Amino acid sequence: MNDKSIKSILVILVAIALVIVAIKLIGKLIGILFPIAVVIVAAYIVYRLMTGKKLF
């Protein structure tokens, strides 16, 4: 194996590791932000219903 193929393999391995880390971080962020978004949307709908304005 020459030097170029070793570098290519290392770049591919690092890229795969970074993709895995990014997917885990995005999953955690969605787990944290999704319930907050649901509460905000529910509060908005209740506010619009209480004020008598059209929803959308």
FENTA-V138912 format. One record per pair of residues at least 4 apart in sequence whose C-alpha atoms are under 7 Angstrom apart, sorted by the first residue. I is the first residue (numbers start at 1). GAP is how many residues later the second one is. If there is no record, write none. Layout:
BEGIN
i=(I I)
gap=(GAP GAP)
END
This chain:
BEGIN
i=(1 1 2 3 4 5 6 7 8 9 10 11 12 13 14 15 16 17 18 19 20 21 22 23 24 25 26 27 28 29 30 33 34 35 36 37 38 39 40 41 42 43 44 45 45 46 47 48 48 48 48 49)
gap=(4 5 4 4 4 4 4 4 4 4 4 4 4 4 4 4 4 4 4 4 4 4 4 4 4 4 4 4 4 4 4 4 4 4 4 4 4 4 4 4 4 4 4 4 10 4 4 4 5 6 7 4)
END
